[in-house]
């Protein structure tokens, strides 16, 4: 079968399209999908580049989000049948962990990982996944939209709603306008009844964020001291919550922009993982730094139900065939796409009837 794979780590040149991988067979409790679409995340860039301790079985199939049609089921699978259209929670939790742990504790169990990162991903014609990870989707929803929602919406929901305790009437600052988590965070914040301020890198990005529902946008090209601007916009109080997935380059400004007793949700570190931090700001302002990544299967089901119902609408900035996955990586690295990059796969692309 055809697949987008890595045989090693490095730049975009290590991405390869192969045509000779065996079609996987579903085991007990598993289903095989004919993929309709896979979606890229910044996580895919990090996996491609590699890091110390990341040991992948090569060739490694890439892409951490996907949706498709069930083609075959393994023993003991009930409630899902060939022909069903499904989206997939990308977090793999081994059965032994499910039997021994409950609640959020399952996320920290031995062997828990994400497809496309620790496990083979969705960038292939056929993929085998646990049946419990599948969620039937309506015929009116395209596979591309379902694939684009998964990882980023779960991350945004778990951080803002479940861990961040976002309440109606609060003000949220989102640092960055175009990324998948940021566009998801913007929509979820508005759905929760909160006010949104977005810091964007250009007038175009700010306009796109405003079209999604941002109440106020700040173009950092014109306002490099954006934390001061946020302070003024909030009558010298600061915002209740900051969503920061940039890290080193922005965290100090996020600390300056948040109110006393506020929360900063750290959901990534695209500008680097290490920095010096003056902790006096933390205790003097009584700030909560909350780290968050991904979420539970219950979070996945909750956000996808909202997508199914139209309350949340995934933002797709580029649609490419699987063969152009390297171009998808380039678009993300260059910051040339607003929203998600989706890889659509032939006749199973799941276009709306």
N, C-alpha and C positions, 0 to 999 in steps of 0.2 A: 504494500500500500504506500501511498504518498504521504510524506510527513516533513515538517520543518524541525530540524534537529541540530544539536550541538555535539561535536566530537571533542571539544575542548573549550577553554575560556579565552576571551579576548575581545577584539573589536567586532564590528558587523560582519567582517569577512569570515568569522567562524560559523555563521549561520549557513546551513546547507539544506537544500531540498533533495530528499531521497525518494526513490520509488520502489524500494525492495524490502521494506520492513514487513514482517509477517502480520497478518490480520490477527489481532488479539482475540482470545476466546474467553468468554465470561465464566468465572468460577461460581461457587455457591454464594448466593447473596449479591451477585453482580449482574450488570447488564452491559451489552455492547451497543454503542451509539454510532450511527452514521452522522458525522458532524455536519451541522448546518452553518455554524459560525464560531469563531474563536475571537476573543478580545485580548488586546495587549495592555499591560500595566507597566509602570516603572520597575516593578519587581522583576519583570522579564529582562530589563537592561542589567540589573544587578546580578541576576543569575548568569547571564551571558558573560559578564565580566569576571564573575567568581569572587570568592572570598575565602579566607583561611577557615578550614573546617567544613566547607561545602564539598561533599563527596558524592558525586552523581554517577549513576549507572549510565555509561555511554553506549550507543548514542542516546542523548537525552531529548525527548520530545518537549518542545517549548509551549508557552502560552498558558496562563493561569485562569482563564475564564472560557466557558463554552456552553453551547446548547445544540441539541440535535434530535434525531428521531431514533427511538429504540428499534434495534434490528434483531437482537437475540437476548434471551434471558437465561441466567444460570439456575441451578437447583435452589429451591426454597424462596424464590422471588414471587411475591404476590402483590396484586394491586397495580402492577406495571406490566404492559404487554407490548409485543412488537407493533410498531406503528404509532405508539404514543409519542407526542412531542414533549420534550422535557428540557428544562434548564438544570444546571448542576451546581450545588454547593461545592466549591473547590477545596474545602478543608477535609482531609482524610483523617478519620479517627479509627484506629484499629479496634476490632470487636472486644478484645480483652480490656481496653481502656473504658469502653462503654459499659462493660459489666462491672468494673471495679470502682468507677468514679461517676460523679453526677454534677449537674450544674456547670459553672464555669471551670471547675476543676478538670473536666475532660480535655480542655484546651491545652493543659500542661502535661498531659500524660505521655508516656513513652511511645515514640513512633508517630505522634500527631504531626502532620505536615500539610503543605499546600501543593496541589497539582501545579505542575510547571516549575515548582521550586524543589521540594524534596521528592516529589513523585512525578512520573511522566505527565505531560500536560495535554492540552486540547488541540494542538496544532497538527492534526493528522486526520486522514479520511475516516478512520475508525478509532474509537477510544472505549476502553472498559472502565466502568466506575461502579462503586457500591450503589446498590439500588436505593439505600436509605438517603443518599445524597441527591437523588433526583426529585424534581418537583414538576408535575404535569403543568403545562402552560396552555393558555387559550389559543385556538387556531388563529385568532385575529392578531396575535403578537408575533412579529418577525423574530427569527432566531437571532439576528444581529442585535436587536434591542435587548433580548434576554441575556445574551452573552455580555453585552456592554455594562449591564447593571451589577453583576455579582459581587466581585471583590470590593469595588469602591463603595457601593451602597451599604454593604455590610459593615465596612470599616467606619463609614460616616455615621451610620445609625448607632453602632455600638459605642462610639466615642461621644457623640453628642447627646444621645437620649439616655442610654443605659448607664454609661460611666460618668458623663458630664452633667447629667441631671438637668438638661435644658428645659426651661419653663417659658410659657407664653409671656410676651411682654419684655423679655430680656433682649439685650443687644449682643450680637455675635460679630466678631471680626474674622474674616477669612483671608489669610495671607496667600495671595495668588489667585488668579482668576481661571486659568485654563485647564488645569489638571483634572483627572477623573474624580479623585476624592473631593476636590474643591467644588466642582460642579454638583456633585452629589450632596455635599454638605450644605450648599446654598439652598437647594430644593428642600432638603429635610428641615433646615432651619425655618424656612418660610412655612412649611407644612405644620410645624410646631407652634406657629404664631409668634415667632420672634423677629426682631429687626436685624437686617444684614448690612454690614459694611464690608466691601471687598477692596483689597489692594491689588491692582493689576499692573502689568508691565508696560502697557501701551493704551492709547485711546481706543483702539479697536477691541482689545481684550475687555476693557471697562464697559464698552457699549454692549458686548456680548453678555457680560455678567448682568448688566442692567436689564437686558431682554429676558434673562432667566428669572428676574425678580429681585435683584439686589436693590436695596433702598438707597444706598449711597455707594459711589465708587470713588476710589482715589487712584489717580494715575501716578505711579511712583517715578515715571520719567519726568513729570513736571513737579512732583512733590516728593523728592528723595527722603525728606524727613517726615515720612508718613505717620510715624507714631505720634509726633507732635500734632499733626493734622487730626488724627483720631481723638486725641486728648481735647482739642478745641471743639470738635464736633459733638462730643459728649459732655460739654459744659464743665470741663476739667474734672470729670469723674472717672473716665475710662470705661471700657466695655466689660460686660459680664463674663464673656467667654471669648477666647481666641483659638482658632483652628490653625495650627502651624505645622506644615509638613516639609518646610524648607530647612529648618535646623540652624546651623552655625550662622548663616548670613542674616537671619531674621529674629532669632529667639530673644536677643536683648531688647529689640524694639517691641516685640510682643509683650515682654515683661513691663515695659514702660507704658504700653497701651491699655493694659488690663486694669480694672479698678481694684481697690483694696478688697480683699476677700474673693477675688475673681478666680477663674479657672483657665488654665492654658492646656489645650489638648494637643499633645505631640503625637502626630500620626505618620511621621516620616522624617527623613533627613537628607533631602536631595542635594543640599549644598555641602554635606560632609557630616561625620558623626561626632567629632570631638571639638570642644571649645572650653574657654575659661568662663566661669560664671561667678558673678558677685552675689553670693548667697544672702547678703544683707537685704537685697530687694525682696527675696522670698519671705523672710520672716517679718520684715518691717511692713510689707503690704499684705502679709498673710495669704500669699498666693498658693494655689494648688496646681502643681504640675502633674498632669495625668497622661501617662503613656498608654497608647491603645493601638492595636493592630487586629484586623479581621474581627470575628465575632462568632457567636454560637450558631448552630443550625436553626435554632428558633429565631435568631436575628435574621438569618437568610430568608426563611419562610415569610417573616413579617414584611421585609422590604420588598420581596418579590410579589407578594399579594398587593402591595401598594402600586407596584409597576403594572401588574395585571389590570388593576382597576383604573389606571390612568392618573393616579394622584402623584406619581413620580414618573418622569420621562427621561430615560438615559440620553445623554448628549453624545452623538457620534460625530467626530470631526473628520474622519477619513475611512473609506471603505476600500479594501484592497483584496486581491486574490491571495491565497496562501503563498504562492510563488514570490510575492513581493514583500515578504515579512521583513527583509532587511530595510526596505524603504519605510516600513512602519516604525522600525527602531530609529531610523534617521529622523523621522518626523518628531518623535518624542524627544530625542536628544537635542534637536535644534529648537524645540519649543514652537514648532510651526503648526500645531494642531490644537484646537479648542475642543476639549472633551476626549472621547476614546477613539483609538484606532481599532477597527474591526476587520478581521480576515474572513471573507465570505467564501463558501466552498460549494461551487457548482449548483447542481439541481436541488441540493438539500438546503439551499440558502434561506429557506423559510420566509419568503416574501409574503406579505399580507394578502390573503385571498381577495 
